[in-house]
Amino acid sequence: MGCFQSKTIHLPSPDDDPPPPQPKPDPANGEELEEGQVPAFKEFELVELRAATNGFSSELIVSESGEKAPNVVYRGKLRNNRLVAIKRFSKQSWPDPQQFVTEASGVGKLRFKRLVNLIGCCAEGDERLLVAEYMPNDTLSKHLFHWEKQPFPWEMRVRVAYYIAQALDHCSTENRKIYHDLNAYRVLFDEDGDPRLSSFGLIKNSRDGKSYSTNLAYTPPEFLRTGRVIPESVIYSYGTILLDLLSGKHIPPSHALDLLRGKNLLLLMDSSLEGQYGDDDATQLIDLASKCLQYEARDRPDIKFVLSAVAPLQKQEVASHVLMGLTKTPVVLPTMLSALGKACVRMDLTAVHDILLKVGYKDEEGAESELSFQEWTQQVQDMLNTKKFGDIAFRDKDYKNAIEYYSKLVSMMSVPSGTVFVRRALSYLMVGQPELALRDAMQSQVCLPEWPTAFYMQALALSKLGMESDAQDMLNDGASFEAKKQNIWRS
């Protein structure tokens, strides 16, 4: 039997444990929100976050230390198609679940344009997770130290200094003066290229808070002495961010201060910035860094002073994504999409179910009549009964039983049915198993190589798995075969 495939997609083994069922849609999850609006803070169920991260797949880890870090951050997709960042704490970081939820809820009340806002948490069993907005354009660390196309421009560096000062000032006015472990990994860039401060740093990495992930050379002196963070510690860490921005590399504060005392400013400045800044602006930023990095906490300025010092340096009005060279290209949908294609784009599983139910088996090219002709054999009668029970379960949205009957039917049929695979694929999606749904959608394409429905269902499953580029390709293929089908019908 032939198989037509647009792309090679690597799937998990059939023996892999599927993720647990996904709960029913919940309006509190943000389904009704306008685009860009931040949903209210909520407590998520573990089953939902497990499904959103494909069972906490290592392929979805976005924290730069990977699986080796004690606390790991994943890219996830909620059931309403919202991309999120999910931080999973190490076991026993927060033994008391209520203490963790209380801490997270307090941070969840903050809403500010310069923060990566926290939108939820989860405390089930020994799992402790935070859910925040997803930032698609990497960290300050990546743009400063590991750039590939162009060095980070001076005006963006000043903007980072200003925006992060604004974020810290806002947190301070909301009585959130402690920010744990401020560093270049905590500054992320949103879809517009604007820098934002991660809300994860407003929550301790453990109940006692005695964890600092940065190199000890960059750690506030008082933390080394007492193991505690104070508001002035945040200012010190902000000073290390300024050093990163000025130099474009990791320079220990003690070494940087030696350079400053020796008036060796050129040795401190990033050579790739030559000609981009005025000497006065650079001097002011260097002077501010020096003040922030004072050994004694009482000698450092407060956040209000820091904000007033960096605000005048923000002069460029060009949009951040332009300064960073980011191309904002919206997804271009095919011009012609059927009702099914549009439902798949919207991730509207209920609409997909209704359409599949209405279409039935009419794309199967006579499979039904062939079965009816052979109805006299007991084997075929059993097969028809199994199909009937599967179709009833599918109609009644009893997706668990639909999967069971359709699986039995697939094993009985000598010629597999594309419609059965598609219906089972949707049933898998409904119970939160997108990998198995993708496998079935691909099998339906094997049965009917130019069937638009098979491509649309693959697009839907791929989108659920966060594979947006592949999903777009499948959507385009489906639309192409849809157009071809319509042209033949018109002829």
C-alpha positions as CSV (number, residue, x, y, z in Angstrom):
1,M,0.0,0.0,0.0
2,G,1.5,3.4,-1.0
3,C,1.9,6.3,1.3
4,F,2.2,10.0,0.4
5,Q,4.0,12.2,3.0
6,S,5.0,15.9,2.8
7,K,7.5,15.7,5.6
8,T,9.2,13.1,7.8
9,I,7.9,13.4,11.4
10,H,9.6,11.4,14.2
11,L,7.0,9.9,16.5
12,P,7.3,8.2,19.9
13,S,7.2,4.4,20.1
14,P,3.8,2.8,20.4
15,D,5.0,1.3,23.7
16,D,5.5,4.8,25.2
17,D,3.2,5.7,28.0
18,P,0.7,8.2,26.7
19,P,0.0,11.3,28.7
20,P,-3.0,11.2,30.9
21,P,-6.4,12.5,29.8
22,Q,-6.9,16.2,29.4
23,P,-9.7,17.9,31.5
24,K,-12.7,19.6,29.9
25,P,-12.3,23.2,28.7
26,D,-12.4,25.8,31.4
27,P,-13.3,29.4,30.8
28,A,-10.9,30.5,33.5
29,N,-8.1,29.2,31.4
30,G,-8.3,32.3,29.2
31,E,-10.3,31.0,26.2
32,E,-12.4,34.1,26.0
33,L,-9.6,36.6,26.4
34,E,-8.6,39.0,23.6
35,E,-5.3,38.4,21.9
36,G,-2.3,39.6,24.1
37,Q,-4.4,39.9,27.2
38,V,-2.9,38.2,30.3
39,P,-5.4,35.8,32.0
40,A,-6.1,35.9,35.7
41,F,-3.9,33.8,38.0
42,K,-5.2,30.3,38.6
43,E,-4.3,27.0,40.0
44,F,-3.7,24.4,37.3
45,E,-4.2,20.7,37.5
46,L,-1.1,18.6,37.0
47,V,-2.7,16.5,34.3
48,E,-3.2,19.7,32.2
49,L,0.4,20.9,32.6
50,R,1.7,17.4,31.8
51,A,-0.4,17.4,28.6
52,A,0.8,20.9,27.8
53,T,4.5,19.8,27.9
54,N,3.9,16.4,26.1
55,G,4.6,14.6,29.4
56,F,7.4,17.0,30.4
57,S,9.3,16.1,27.3
58,S,13.0,16.9,27.3
59,E,12.5,18.3,23.7
60,L,10.5,21.1,25.2
61,I,13.0,22.3,27.7
62,V,13.9,26.0,27.2
63,S,16.0,26.7,30.3
64,E,19.6,27.1,29.1
65,S,21.1,24.6,31.6
66,G,18.8,21.9,30.2
67,E,17.8,18.8,32.3
68,K,20.8,19.2,34.6
69,A,19.4,22.2,36.3
70,P,17.6,21.6,39.7
71,N,14.6,23.6,38.3
72,V,13.7,23.1,34.7
73,V,11.6,25.4,32.4
74,Y,9.5,23.9,29.6
75,R,7.7,25.5,26.7
76,G,4.1,24.3,26.8
77,K,0.8,24.8,25.0
78,L,-2.4,25.0,27.0
79,R,-5.6,23.5,25.6
80,N,-6.7,27.0,24.4
81,N,-3.6,27.1,22.2
82,R,-1.8,29.6,24.5
83,L,2.0,29.1,24.6
84,V,3.4,29.3,28.2
85,A,6.6,28.8,30.1
86,I,6.3,26.1,32.8
87,K,8.9,26.0,35.6
88,R,9.2,22.6,37.4
89,F,10.9,22.8,40.7
90,S,13.1,20.0,42.1
91,K,11.5,17.5,44.4
92,Q,11.0,18.7,48.0
93,S,12.0,22.3,47.2
94,W,8.6,23.3,48.7
95,P,7.4,20.5,51.1
96,D,4.4,22.5,52.1
97,P,2.0,22.9,49.1
98,Q,0.0,25.7,50.7
99,Q,3.1,27.7,51.4
100,F,4.0,27.4,47.7
101,V,0.6,28.3,46.4
102,T,0.5,31.3,48.8
103,E,3.8,32.5,47.6
104,A,2.9,32.0,43.9
105,S,-0.5,33.7,44.3
106,G,1.1,36.8,45.7
107,V,3.4,37.1,42.7
108,G,0.5,36.2,40.5
109,K,-1.3,39.4,41.5
110,L,1.4,41.5,39.8
111,R,0.6,42.6,36.3
112,F,3.0,44.9,34.4
113,K,4.2,45.4,30.8
114,R,7.9,45.0,31.8
115,L,7.3,41.6,33.5
116,V,6.9,38.2,32.2
117,N,3.6,37.8,34.1
118,L,2.8,34.8,36.2
119,I,-0.5,33.2,35.2
120,G,-0.7,30.1,37.4
121,C,0.8,27.4,39.6
122,C,0.3,23.8,40.5
123,A,1.0,21.9,43.7
124,E,-0.1,18.3,43.5
125,G,1.7,15.5,45.3
126,D,5.4,16.4,45.3
127,E,5.1,18.5,42.1
128,R,5.5,22.3,42.3
129,L,5.1,24.2,39.1
130,L,4.8,27.8,37.9
131,V,3.1,28.9,34.7
132,A,4.1,32.2,33.0
133,E,3.7,34.0,29.7
134,Y,6.0,32.6,27.0
135,M,8.7,34.8,25.5
136,P,9.7,33.7,22.0
137,N,12.9,35.7,21.4
138,D,15.5,34.2,23.8
139,T,17.3,35.7,26.8
140,L,19.7,38.6,27.3
141,S,22.4,36.0,27.8
142,K,21.9,34.6,24.3
143,H,21.8,38.0,22.6
144,L,24.9,39.4,24.5
145,F,27.2,36.4,24.7
146,H,26.1,34.0,22.0
147,W,25.0,36.1,19.1
148,E,25.3,34.7,15.6
149,K,24.2,37.5,13.1
150,Q,24.9,40.8,14.8
151,P,26.1,42.1,18.1
152,F,23.5,43.5,20.4
153,P,23.2,47.2,19.5
154,W,23.9,50.0,22.1
155,E,20.4,51.4,22.0
156,M,18.9,48.0,22.9
157,R,21.4,47.7,25.7
158,V,20.2,51.0,27.1
159,R,16.6,49.9,26.7
160,V,17.3,46.7,28.6
161,A,18.8,48.8,31.5
162,Y,15.8,51.1,31.5
163,Y,13.0,48.5,31.2
164,I,14.4,46.2,33.8
165,A,14.8,49.2,36.2
166,Q,11.1,50.0,35.5
167,A,10.2,46.3,36.3
168,L,12.2,46.4,39.6
169,D,10.7,49.7,40.5
170,H,7.2,48.4,39.9
171,C,7.9,45.3,42.0
172,S,9.2,47.5,44.8
173,T,6.1,49.7,44.9
174,E,4.0,46.5,45.1
175,N,6.1,45.5,48.2
176,R,8.0,42.9,46.2
177,K,11.5,44.3,46.9
178,I,13.3,41.0,46.8
179,Y,14.2,39.5,43.4
180,H,16.2,36.3,43.6
181,D,19.3,35.8,41.5
182,L,18.9,38.6,38.9
183,N,21.1,37.8,35.9
184,A,21.2,37.9,32.1
185,Y,19.1,34.6,31.9
186,R,16.3,36.3,33.8
187,V,15.8,39.0,31.0
188,L,13.7,37.7,28.1
189,F,12.4,39.2,24.9
190,D,8.7,39.1,23.9
191,E,7.2,38.9,20.4
192,D,7.9,42.6,19.8
193,G,11.5,42.3,20.9
194,D,10.9,44.2,24.1
195,P,12.9,43.1,27.1
196,R,11.0,41.8,30.1
197,L,12.0,40.6,33.6
198,S,11.0,37.0,34.4
199,S,8.5,36.7,37.2
200,F,10.1,33.4,38.2
201,G,12.8,35.4,40.1
202,L,10.2,36.9,42.4
203,I,9.7,33.4,44.0
204,K,12.5,31.6,45.9
205,N,13.9,28.5,44.3
206,S,13.1,26.7,47.6
207,R,11.4,27.3,50.9
208,D,14.5,28.6,52.6
209,G,15.6,30.6,49.5
210,K,19.3,29.5,50.0
211,S,20.1,28.9,46.4
212,Y,21.9,31.1,44.0
213,S,22.5,29.8,40.5
214,T,25.0,32.4,39.3
215,N,28.8,32.0,39.7
216,L,29.9,33.0,43.2
217,A,32.0,35.8,41.6
218,Y,28.8,37.6,40.7
219,T,26.9,36.9,44.0
220,P,26.1,39.8,46.4
221,P,28.7,39.9,49.2
222,E,26.1,39.8,51.9
223,F,24.6,36.6,50.5
224,L,28.0,35.0,50.8
225,R,28.3,36.1,54.4
226,T,24.7,35.4,55.6
227,G,23.0,33.3,53.0
228,R,20.2,35.8,52.8
229,V,19.0,38.3,50.1
230,I,18.0,41.8,51.0
231,P,16.6,44.6,48.7
232,E,20.2,46.0,48.3
233,S,21.3,42.6,46.9
234,V,19.0,43.2,44.0
235,I,20.7,46.5,43.2
236,Y,24.1,44.7,43.3
237,S,22.8,42.1,40.8
238,Y,21.4,44.9,38.6
239,G,25.0,46.3,38.6
240,T,26.2,43.0,37.2
241,I,23.6,43.3,34.5
242,L,25.0,46.7,33.6
243,L,28.5,45.2,33.4
244,D,27.2,42.6,31.0
245,L,25.5,45.3,28.8
246,L,28.6,47.5,28.8
247,S,31.2,44.8,28.1
248,G,29.3,42.1,26.2
249,K,30.9,39.5,28.3
250,H,31.0,38.1,31.8
251,I,33.4,40.2,33.9
252,P,33.5,39.6,37.6
253,P,32.5,42.7,39.5
254,S,35.8,42.8,41.4
255,H,37.8,42.9,38.2
256,A,35.5,45.5,36.7
257,L,35.9,47.8,39.6
258,D,39.7,47.5,39.3
259,L,39.3,48.6,35.7
260,L,37.1,51.5,36.7
261,R,39.5,52.7,39.4
262,G,42.3,52.6,36.9
263,K,40.1,54.7,34.4
264,N,40.5,51.9,31.9
265,L,37.1,52.4,30.4
266,L,38.1,51.2,26.9
267,L,39.1,47.9,28.3
268,L,35.7,47.5,29.9
269,M,33.5,48.5,26.8
270,D,32.5,46.0,24.2
271,S,34.6,46.7,21.1
272,S,31.7,45.8,18.8
273,L,29.9,48.9,20.0
274,E,32.5,51.4,18.6
275,G,30.8,54.4,17.1
276,Q,27.4,53.6,18.5
277,Y,27.4,55.6,21.7
278,G,28.4,58.9,23.1
279,D,31.2,59.0,25.7
280,D,29.0,60.9,28.2
281,D,26.3,58.2,28.0
282,A,28.8,55.4,28.5
283,T,30.4,57.2,31.4
284,Q,27.0,57.7,33.1
285,L,26.2,54.0,32.8
286,I,29.6,53.0,34.0
287,D,29.3,55.3,37.0
288,L,25.9,53.9,37.9
289,A,27.3,50.3,37.7
290,S,30.1,51.3,40.0
291,K,27.6,52.7,42.5
292,C,25.4,49.5,42.4
293,L,28.4,47.3,42.9
294,Q,29.6,48.8,46.2
295,Y,30.7,46.1,48.7
296,E,28.6,47.5,51.6
297,A,24.9,47.3,50.9
298,R,24.2,50.7,52.6
299,D,26.4,52.4,50.0
300,R,24.3,51.3,47.0
301,P,21.6,53.5,45.6
302,D,17.9,52.5,45.7
303,I,15.8,51.6,42.7
304,K,14.3,55.1,42.4
305,F,17.8,56.5,41.9
306,V,18.7,53.8,39.4
307,L,15.6,54.5,37.4
308,S,16.2,58.3,37.3
309,A,19.8,57.7,36.2
310,V,19.0,55.4,33.2
311,A,15.8,57.1,32.0
312,P,17.6,60.1,30.3
313,L,19.8,57.6,28.4
314,Q,16.7,56.1,26.6
315,K,16.7,58.3,23.5
316,Q,16.0,55.9,20.5
317,E,12.3,55.6,19.5
318,V,12.9,52.8,16.9
319,A,10.9,49.7,17.8
320,S,12.8,47.0,19.6
321,H,12.2,44.3,16.9
322,V,13.7,46.6,14.3
323,L,16.8,47.4,16.5
324,M,17.3,43.6,17.1
325,G,16.8,42.7,13.4
326,L,13.8,40.4,14.2
327,T,11.4,39.8,11.4
328,K,7.8,39.8,12.5
329,T,6.2,37.6,9.9
330,P,2.6,36.6,10.6
331,V,1.5,33.1,9.7
332,V,0.0,33.2,6.2
333,L,-3.0,30.9,6.0
334,P,-4.0,29.3,2.7
335,T,-6.5,31.4,0.8
336,M,-8.9,28.6,0.4
337,L,-9.8,26.5,3.5
338,S,-12.8,24.3,4.0
339,A,-14.9,24.4,7.2
340,L,-12.8,21.5,8.5
341,G,-9.5,23.3,7.7
342,K,-10.7,26.5,9.5
343,A,-11.8,24.5,12.5
344,C,-8.3,22.9,12.7
345,V,-6.7,26.4,12.5
346,R,-8.9,27.5,15.4
347,M,-8.1,24.3,17.3
348,D,-11.8,23.9,17.7
349,L,-12.1,20.2,18.5
350,T,-15.8,20.3,19.0
351,A,-16.4,21.8,15.5
352,V,-14.0,19.2,14.0
353,H,-16.1,16.4,15.7
354,D,-19.3,17.8,14.3
355,I,-17.9,18.0,10.8
356,L,-16.5,14.5,10.9
357,L,-19.8,13.2,12.2
358,K,-21.7,14.9,9.4
359,V,-19.3,13.8,6.6
360,G,-19.4,10.2,7.8
361,Y,-17.7,7.6,5.5
362,K,-18.5,9.1,2.1
363,D,-14.8,9.7,1.3
364,E,-14.1,6.0,1.6
365,E,-15.0,5.2,-2.0
366,G,-17.4,2.4,-1.6
367,A,-16.0,0.7,1.5
368,E,-19.4,0.6,3.1
369,S,-21.1,-1.2,0.2
370,E,-18.3,-3.7,0.0
371,L,-18.9,-4.6,3.7
372,S,-22.6,-4.8,3.2
373,F,-22.1,-7.3,0.3
374,Q,-20.1,-9.6,2.6
375,E,-22.5,-9.2,5.5
376,W,-23.4,-13.0,5.5
377,T,-20.1,-14.0,7.1
378,Q,-19.9,-14.0,10.9
379,Q,-16.5,-12.3,10.8
380,V,-17.8,-9.4,8.8
381,Q,-20.9,-9.2,11.0
382,D,-18.7,-8.9,14.0
383,M,-16.7,-6.2,12.2
384,L,-19.9,-4.2,11.4
385,N,-21.1,-4.4,15.0
386,T,-17.7,-3.2,16.2
387,K,-17.8,-0.3,13.8
388,K,-21.4,0.5,14.8
389,F,-20.5,0.6,18.5
390,G,-17.5,2.8,17.7
391,D,-19.6,5.2,15.7
392,I,-22.2,5.4,18.5
393,A,-19.5,6.2,21.0
394,F,-17.9,8.8,18.7
395,R,-21.3,10.4,18.1
396,D,-22.0,10.5,21.8
397,K,-18.5,12.0,22.5
398,D,-17.6,8.9,24.6
399,Y,-14.1,9.2,23.2
400,K,-12.5,6.5,25.5
401,N,-14.9,3.8,24.2
402,A,-14.6,5.1,20.7
403,I,-10.8,4.5,20.9
404,E,-11.4,1.0,22.2
405,Y,-13.9,0.0,19.5
406,Y,-12.0,1.7,16.6
407,S,-8.8,0.0,17.8
408,K,-10.5,-3.4,17.7
409,L,-12.0,-2.6,14.3
410,V,-8.6,-1.6,12.9
411,S,-7.2,-5.0,13.9
412,M,-10.1,-6.8,12.2
413,M,-10.2,-5.0,8.9
414,S,-8.1,-6.4,6.0
415,V,-8.3,-2.9,4.3
416,P,-8.0,-0.2,6.9
417,S,-10.4,2.8,6.8
418,G,-9.1,6.3,6.6
419,T,-12.2,7.6,8.3
420,V,-11.8,5.2,11.2
421,F,-8.2,6.5,11.7
422,V,-9.3,10.1,11.5
423,R,-12.1,9.5,14.0
424,R,-9.7,7.7,16.4
425,A,-7.2,10.6,15.9
426,L,-9.7,13.1,17.1
427,S,-10.7,10.9,20.0
428,Y,-7.0,10.8,21.0
429,L,-6.8,14.6,20.8
430,M,-9.9,14.8,23.0
431,V,-8.3,12.7,25.7
432,G,-5.0,14.5,25.6
433,Q,-2.8,12.1,23.5
434,P,-1.6,14.2,20.5
435,E,1.3,11.8,19.6
436,L,-1.2,9.0,19.0
437,A,-3.5,11.3,17.2
438,L,-0.7,12.3,14.8
439,R,0.1,8.7,14.2
440,D,-3.5,7.9,13.2
441,A,-3.8,11.0,11.0
442,M,-0.7,9.9,9.1
443,Q,-2.3,6.4,8.8
444,S,-5.4,7.9,7.3
445,Q,-3.2,9.6,4.7
446,V,-1.7,6.1,3.9
447,C,-5.2,4.9,3.2
448,L,-6.2,8.0,1.2
449,P,-3.0,9.8,0.0
450,E,-4.8,12.9,-1.4
451,W,-7.5,13.3,1.3
452,P,-7.5,16.8,2.6
453,T,-9.0,15.7,5.9
454,A,-5.9,13.5,6.6
455,F,-3.7,16.6,6.2
456,Y,-5.9,18.8,8.3
457,M,-5.9,16.3,11.1
458,Q,-2.1,16.1,11.0
459,A,-1.9,19.9,11.1
460,L,-4.2,19.9,14.2
461,A,-2.1,17.2,16.0
462,L,1.2,18.8,15.1
463,S,-0.1,22.2,16.4
464,K,-1.1,20.5,19.7
465,L,2.5,19.2,19.9
466,G,3.9,22.6,19.4
467,M,5.4,21.8,15.9
468,E,4.0,24.9,14.3
469,S,6.1,24.9,11.2
470,D,5.2,21.3,10.3
471,A,1.5,22.1,11.1
472,Q,1.6,25.0,8.6
473,D,3.0,22.7,5.9
474,M,0.3,20.1,6.5
475,L,-2.4,22.8,6.4
476,N,-1.0,24.1,3.1
477,D,-1.0,20.6,1.7
478,G,-4.5,20.0,2.8
479,A,-5.7,23.2,1.2
480,S,-3.9,22.3,-2.1
481,F,-5.6,19.0,-2.3
482,E,-8.9,20.7,-1.4
483,A,-8.5,23.1,-4.3
484,K,-7.5,20.2,-6.7
485,K,-10.7,18.3,-5.5
486,Q,-12.9,21.4,-6.2
487,N,-11.4,21.9,-9.7
488,I,-12.1,18.2,-10.6
489,W,-15.7,18.6,-9.3
490,R,-16.2,21.8,-11.3
491,S,-14.8,20.1,-14.5
